[in-house]
Structure formats: structure tokens, C-alpha cells
Amino acid sequence: MILMGTYRMPSNKTEDWWKCFSDLTGKPLPSCIKKWQTFSCLDGDGTKGYNLIYVEEGKGDEGLIEISKMMAPFLEIEGSTFKLEPLMGVTDSLKVLEKTR
């Protein structure tokens, strides 16, 4: 399972974000998460982050719980948001399109 997490943070909250990030640094990822890639960009009055999170097959529920626990401190930052969405590859998307025709 691949999940995309989208995080937004106001520009005046970078110190709060850095504190949360520093607390996570050095800790190993939970075993249900194979890989976690993060990208970011400036977004008007703040920063927007895109997280591609690869979860072990059959461990989707466990992955959602672990990701939520890891992101909870970031959500305590005033004005920040986090949205988590499941993604499909092109092959699976084509399977969906075939069923709808």
C-alpha cells in the first residue's frame, strides 16, 4: 500500500515544527513501513510537504495507526494540517476504468 500524506504549516511555526521533527529524528521507522519519502515546497504563507509512505502488504491498518501516532505532535502546531490518502498505481487505475466501461 502506498499512502500520500500532505502536510501544511504556517511560516511562523517553523520552530515548533523543528522541535517535533527533532524528536522523531534517529528513531527507526515502524516495521510495517517500508519507506517514507518527504518533499516540500513553499506554499503562499507557509510550507507544504508531500509524504510518500510505503506500507508492507497486509499491514495497512497498522501503518495508518503508526503514521497517525508519528504525525500527532505536528498537528498540535496551530494552523497545521495533515491529510492521508491511499494511492493506486497506473495498472490498478486501469483496472478500475475497465470495470466502469
C-alpha positions as CSV (number, residue, x, y, z in Angstrom):
1,M,0.0,0.0,0.0
2,I,1.2,3.5,-0.9
3,L,-0.1,6.5,1.1
4,M,0.3,10.1,0.4
5,G,0.4,12.4,3.3
6,T,0.0,16.2,2.7
7,Y,1.1,18.5,5.5
8,R,0.7,22.3,5.6
9,M,2.4,24.5,8.1
10,P,2.3,28.3,8.6
11,S,5.6,30.1,8.0
12,N,5.6,31.5,11.6
13,K,5.6,28.0,13.1
14,T,9.0,26.6,11.9
15,E,10.5,26.5,15.4
16,D,7.5,24.3,16.6
17,W,7.9,22.1,13.6
18,W,11.6,21.7,14.1
19,K,11.0,20.6,17.7
20,C,8.6,17.9,16.5
21,F,11.0,16.8,13.7
22,S,14.0,16.7,16.0
23,D,12.1,14.4,18.4
24,L,11.5,11.9,15.6
25,T,15.0,12.0,14.1
26,G,17.0,9.0,14.8
27,K,14.1,6.8,15.7
28,P,13.6,3.8,13.4
29,L,10.5,3.5,11.3
30,P,7.9,1.0,12.5
31,S,8.4,-2.4,10.8
32,C,5.1,-2.0,8.9
33,I,6.5,1.0,7.0
34,K,8.9,0.0,4.2
35,K,9.9,3.5,3.1
36,W,9.0,7.1,3.8
37,Q,10.0,9.9,1.4
38,T,9.3,13.6,2.1
39,F,9.2,16.5,-0.3
40,S,8.3,20.1,0.4
41,C,7.7,23.5,-1.2
42,L,6.8,27.0,-0.2
43,D,3.0,27.5,-0.4
44,G,2.0,31.1,-0.1
45,D,2.1,31.8,3.6
46,G,3.8,28.6,4.7
47,T,5.3,25.3,3.7
48,K,3.5,22.3,2.1
49,G,5.0,18.8,2.5
50,Y,4.3,15.7,0.5
51,N,5.0,12.4,2.1
52,L,5.0,9.1,0.1
53,I,4.7,6.3,2.6
54,Y,5.1,2.7,1.5
55,V,3.4,0.2,3.9
56,E,4.1,-3.5,3.9
57,E,1.4,-5.6,2.1
58,G,-1.3,-6.6,4.5
59,K,-0.2,-4.1,7.2
60,G,-2.4,-1.1,6.1
61,D,-4.3,-0.8,9.4
62,E,-1.1,-1.0,11.4
63,G,0.6,1.5,9.1
64,L,-2.3,4.0,9.5
65,I,-2.1,3.8,13.2
66,E,1.7,4.2,13.3
67,I,1.6,7.1,10.9
68,S,-1.1,8.8,12.9
69,K,0.9,8.5,16.1
70,M,4.0,9.9,14.4
71,M,2.1,12.9,13.0
72,A,0.1,13.7,16.1
73,P,2.7,16.1,17.6
74,F,2.8,18.1,14.3
75,L,-1.0,18.5,14.4
76,E,-0.7,20.2,17.7
77,I,1.0,23.1,16.0
78,E,-1.6,25.9,15.5
79,G,-2.6,26.2,11.8
80,S,-1.1,23.0,10.6
81,T,-3.0,20.3,8.8
82,F,-2.3,16.7,7.6
83,K,-4.3,14.6,5.1
84,L,-3.6,11.0,4.4
85,E,-4.7,9.4,1.1
86,P,-4.3,5.9,-0.4
87,L,-2.7,5.9,-3.9
88,M,-3.1,3.5,-6.8
89,G,-0.6,2.7,-9.5
90,V,-1.5,3.2,-13.1
91,T,-2.1,-0.6,-13.6
92,D,-4.7,-0.6,-10.7
93,S,-6.3,2.6,-12.0
94,L,-6.7,1.0,-15.4
95,K,-8.4,-2.0,-13.7
96,V,-10.9,0.5,-12.2
97,L,-11.5,2.2,-15.6
98,E,-12.2,-1.2,-17.3
99,K,-14.8,-2.1,-14.7
100,T,-16.6,1.2,-15.3
101,R,-17.0,0.8,-19.1
